[in-house]
């Protein structure tokens, strides 16, 4: 896998801002506001892992339409 150099600006309050090249954003389907887990490695490096949030019920319901709606089932 290709390696990327990413600049990390640490703000005074300790929060960080990561700036990714567009190629990385597209490849890993990242968007503004996504959470990234930083995992320290024994060799002193840091592994990064995108944390995908669980879908919310409202967002799932927005995807329901006539084409993917199942018929009602009568159990009795």
C-alpha positions in Angstrom: 0.0 0.0 0.0 1.2 3.5 -0.8 2.5 5.5 2.2 1.3 9.1 2.7 2.7 12.0 4.6 0.0 13.9 6.5 0.5 17.1 8.4 -0.9 17.3 12.0 -1.4 20.7 13.5 -1.7 20.6 17.3 -3.8 23.4 18.7 -3.1 25.0 22.1 -5.9 23.1 23.8 -4.5 19.8 22.6 -7.1 19.1 19.8 -5.6 18.1 16.5 -6.6 18.7 12.9 -5.6 16.1 10.3 -5.3 17.2 6.7 -5.4 14.3 4.2 -4.6 14.3 0.5 -7.8 13.9 -1.6 -6.5 10.5 -2.8 -6.6 9.3 0.8 -10.0 10.8 1.5 -11.4 9.1 -1.6 -9.7 5.7 -1.0 -10.9 5.4 2.6 -14.2 7.2 2.1 -13.5 9.8 4.8 -15.5 12.9 5.4 -15.3 16.0 7.6 -16.1 15.1 11.2 -15.0 11.4 10.9 -13.2 10.1 14.0 -9.8 8.6 13.7 -8.2 6.2 16.3 -4.5 6.7 16.8 -2.9 3.4 17.9 0.7 3.7 19.3 3.1 0.9 18.1 6.0 -0.6 19.9 8.5 0.9 17.5 7.2 4.5 18.3 5.1 4.9 15.2 1.4 5.5 15.2 -1.2 3.5 13.3 -4.4 5.3 12.3 -7.7 3.6 12.0 -10.9 5.4 10.8 -13.8 4.8 13.3 -17.0 4.4 11.4 -20.0 5.4 13.5 -23.0 3.0 13.8 -25.9 4.0 11.5 -28.7 6.0 13.3 -32.3 4.8 13.0 -33.4 8.1 11.4 -30.7 7.7 8.7 -31.8 4.1 8.0 -35.5 5.1 7.7 -34.7 7.8 5.2 -33.4 5.0 2.9 -36.8 3.2 2.8 -38.8 3.5 -0.4 -41.3 1.6 -2.5 -38.6 -0.3 -4.2 -37.0 -1.8 -1.1 -40.1 -2.0 1.2 -41.2 -5.6 2.0 -44.8 -6.6 2.0 -46.6 -6.9 5.3 -46.7 -10.5 6.7 -49.8 -11.7 8.6 -48.8 -14.2 11.3 -52.2 -15.1 12.5 
